[in-house]
Amino acid sequence: MYREELKLALNGALRDKLTLVNKGFVQALNLRFKNASEYAELAYADNLAETKRLMQFTREMQRLGIALEPDRLSGGAERAAPDLQANVTEVWLSDLKLANKSLAFLLEARKVIRATNANPLDFFWLDQLIQETTQFAGELESRSHGVYSFQAGDRTLEHFLQGVDGLDERLLVGKVEVKPAESKSLLVILNTVLHNQFVAIEQFFLQGFALENYGYKAMGELRIRHSLEEMCGAFRTVQHILLLGSVPSSETHLRFRIPYRVMVGLDVESAIKYDLELTKKLMRNLVQAEIWAKTRSPQPDTHELVSFLTRIEEIRVKDLYGQLETFLESGEDSVVNGQFDTMLTRWAVT
């Protein structure tokens, strides 16, 4: 019973932290495009801090032997889409709600652990995470009332934008191409593409940690790369939505939307199969979205974006089939390139 209660609590917190990371980056771009640069930098700093907490938290769950299952334990129910906001106050309130949910799960986990008379030193990381999440929630509460503390960090949103692949300079100046009313149905399709990218970002990220933990470090490194590729794709999608004069939202098209359920394999074979299944869904839905855009949208940039994203998924499907075949034949991993350790070092994850 103890293990099951702890598993539920920690995976609940994991789910909310994954959502915070995805939505935080999008909201930072929203604010930057609206020329609210100072607030955008706050949102971006939040995103970086939450990303580090997410990585360390994932590592600690693995040390406890807790499977990474943020959605498997929900009884089959689909997770709600991220509550994306563009208004400054609403951004803080939306993030505050999610931070408080995550905090409640962390406090429940600590309660379960204390009931077992475990050594407190073994769970110092949990107390620290609770403290940091409490401070984060307090900061968000203050901001929602107009009280701010602006501190410039070493890594800024402006620095990121200057180096990101696929940046359209119009994003930096806040230029709007068309009126939102002219592209309503198109925007729903693009928001659906973004929704699907969120699912892929999270699943590949967690699979990377899981595969590395199973001793298949090269496969883990590849999954982290897949997650980063999906992040880059999400950036391009958000950028395009902004340049169409709208903001990303949770309004999606059921025909093209992938259910928000991240599946992490409990062994290497199931991990590859889950990723292959997800990638095939991403590719099929992008192909359908591309056909829809070509027949109903006058926006050539949209066709080019969806076509670009589709090609990435097509290549990944072939790679995953080859990876599955190699594993089933020999059970061997590829050559480790050190990217996983580099990532952990970069984020100061122990």
N, C-alpha and C positions, 0 to 999 in steps of 0.2 A: 504493500500500500504506500509506504514511504516513497519508494522509487517512482511510482506512478504519479503521485501528487507533485513531486518535485519536477518530474518530466513535463507535466501539464503547465506548471507555473513558469518554468524557464522557457518553454517553447512559446508561451503566450507573450512573454517579454520579448523574445526573439522576433516574433511576428511583427509586433508594433515598432520595434527598432528598425527592421527592414523597411517598413512603410515610411517611417520618418526620414530615412536616408533618401529614398526615391523622391518623395514629395518635396523634401527640403531643397534639392538641387533645382527642381523645376520652378519652385517659388522664387528662388534667388534670381533665376533668369527672368521671370515675370517682372520682378521689381526693378531689375537693371534696365529692361526694355522700357519701363515706364519712367525712366530717368530718376528713380529713387535709389541712387547709387549707394548712399550710406546705409540704407536699410538692406539693400541687396548684399552688401558685404557682411552684415550681421547674419543674414540667412545663410550665406555661404560658410561663414565661420561655424555656425551651428551644425551645418552639414558635415564639415570636416571633423568636428569633435564627436559627432554621433557616429560617423564612420569608424573612427578609432575605437570608440566604445563597443560598437557592434563586432569588430574583429576580435577584440580582447574577450568579449563575452562568449563569442563562438568558440574560441580556444578553450576557455574555462569549462564550457559545457562538455567539450570533448574529453577533457581531463577527468571529468566526473563520470564519463561513460554514458552521457545522455545523448540519445540520437537527435539529430537536427531535423525536427519534424514540425515546422511552424503551422502547417495546414492539415497534416494527416490526422491530427487529434481533434478536429472540429466536427466530427461526425458526418463528414461528407459535405458540409455546408461550404459554399464559396465565400472567400474573404471579400469584404467590401472594398471597393476601389478607393484609392487614396483621395482624401478630401483636398483637392488642389485649390489654392486661393491666390488671388493677385492683389487684393486690398491689404495694406500693411497691417492694420489691426486684426483683420480676419486671418492673416497668416499666423500671427502669434497665438491667437485663440485656438485655431485648428491644431497647431503643433502642441499647444499646452494640453489639449484634450488627449492627444496621443501619448505625450510624455507621462501624463498622470496615469493612463492605463498601463503603460509599461512599468511605472513605479509600483503600482498596486500588485502586479504579478511578481516583481522582485521582492517586495515585502512579504508576500505569501510564501515565496521560496525560502526566505530567511526564517519564517515561522516554522515551516516544515523541517528545516535543517536543525533548528534549535530544539525541536521536540525529540531529536534522536541523540542528544547529548554529544554531538560531534565536536571535535576540536575547533574552537573559534578561529584559530590561526589558519586552518585549512580553507576558511571561507572569508578571509580578509578581503579578497577581491570583490566579493558580493557586497560587503559593507561599503567598500569604496565606490562601487557602481551605484549603489543606492544613494550615497551622498552626492555623487556627481549628477545623477538624474534629478534628485531633489533640488539641487542648485539650478539646474537647467530649467526645471518647471517654475522655480521662483523668478528667474530672469524673464521667462516668457510672460508670467503674470504681471510683472512690473511693466514690461513693454506694452502690454495690452491696455495699461492705464496711462501710457504716454511717458513713462520713466525709462530713460535709456542710459546705457554705459557703453560708449563707443571706444573700442580698443583695436588698433590696427595690428593684424597678425603678419607672420612672415609669408603666408600663402594667401593671396587675395584672389577674388573673382576676376579682377582685371588682368592679373598675371595669367590666370587660367585661360581666359578668352583670347589673349594674344597668342597663345601657343596651341590652341585646340584645332584639330583638323576639320575642315569643312565650314569654318566660320564665314558667314556673310557679313560684310562690313556694315550693312544696313541695320544689323542687330545692335551695333554699338551706338548708332545715332537715333534709334527709335523710329525709323521710317516705316510707315504703314502703306501697304500696296492697295488694298481693296477694303470695302466696307464689309463687316462681318455678315450682314444680312445677305450679301451676294454669294456667300460661300457656306451657308448653313449645313447642307448635307455633306459637303466636302469636309468640313471641320469635324463632323461626327466620325467620319472614316479615319481621319488623322488622329483623333483622340483614341480611337479603337486601336490603331497601330501603336500608339504610345502605351496604352494599357497593356498590350501584349508584350511590349518591350520591358515593362516593369516586372512581369512574371519571369521573363527570361533572365534579366539581370540578377534577380534574387536566386533563382534555381541554380544557375551556373556558379554564382558566388559560393553558395553553400556546398554544392557538389565539389568545388575545388578543395574546400577544407576537408570534406568527407573522404575524398579519394586520397588526398595526402595522408590522412589519418589511417587509411587502410594499407598504406605502404606503397601506393602508386602515385608518387610525387609528380612525375612528368604529366600524367593525366590530370592531376590536380592543377598544375601550372597552366595546362591548356584550357581548363575550365575557367580559371581566373581571366585568361585572355579573352575567352568567349564573353564573359561578363562585361569586360571593358569594351569589347566591340559593340555589345548591345547598348552600353552607356553612350558610346559615341553616336550610335544610331538614334537613341532617344534624344540626344542633344540636337541632332539635325531635324528631328520631328518637331520638337518644341520650337526651335528657331523658325521653322516653316509656318507653324501655327501663328506665332507672333507676327511674322511678316505678312500674314493674311489678314491682320487686323483684329485677331481674337486672342484668347488666352486658353491654355490647356484646361480641360475640365474632365469630369467623370462621365459625361454623356457619350455613350458608345453605341455601336451597331451590333446587335446580338448575333447577326449572321457571321461577322468577322471576328468576334471577340473570343479569346481563350479564357476558360474559367480560371479565376484567381486562386489556384491551388498549387503551391510549390511542392514538388515531389523529390525527395532526396533518397538515393539508393542506400539500402542497408548493407549492400556488398557491391563489389566492382561491377559485376554484370548488370545488376538492376540499375545502378547509377547510369551506365552507358545507355541502357534501354530507355530509361526515363528521359534522358537528354535527347535521344534520337526521336522519341515520340513528340516531345515538345517542339523540337526544331522542325519536324515535318508539319506540325500544326501551324507554326509560324510561317513557314514557306507557303502552305496552301492558302492561308488567309491573306497573305501579302499578294499572291497571284490573283486572288479574287478581288482584292482591293485595287490592284493595278488595272484589271479589266474594267472595274466600275469607274475608276478615275478617267480612263481613256475614253469611255463612251459618254460620260456625263459631265466631266469637268473641263473647262477651257484653260486650266492652269497647267502649262507644260512643265513647270518646276515640280509640280506634284507628281507627274508621271515619272520624271527623272529620279525623284527621291524614292518612291516606292519601288521602282525598278532596281535601284542601287541596293536597297535593303533586301530585296528578293534574291539578288545574286549572292549576297553574303550567306543567306540561309541555305541556298542550293549547294554552295561549296561545303558548308558545315555538315549537311546531311551526308554527303559523300565521305567526308572525313570520319564521321561517327560510324558509318557502316564499316569502313575499313578498320577502325579502331576495335569495333565489336568482333569482327572476324579474326583479327590478330589475337585478341585476348582469348577467344574461345579455342583457337588453335594452339596457342603456346602459353597463355597466361602471363605473358611478359609485358613489362612497361616500356615506355620509350626512354630516351636519354634525358636526364634531368638537366635543366639549364640554369637553375638557381633563381628563377624569377619569383618563386614562392617565398623563399627566404628573404629576397630583396624587398618584396612587398611588406613582409612583417617588420623588417628592420626600418623601412621608410616610415611606417606608422607607429614605431616603437611598441610593437606588440610582443610580449614575452611568451 
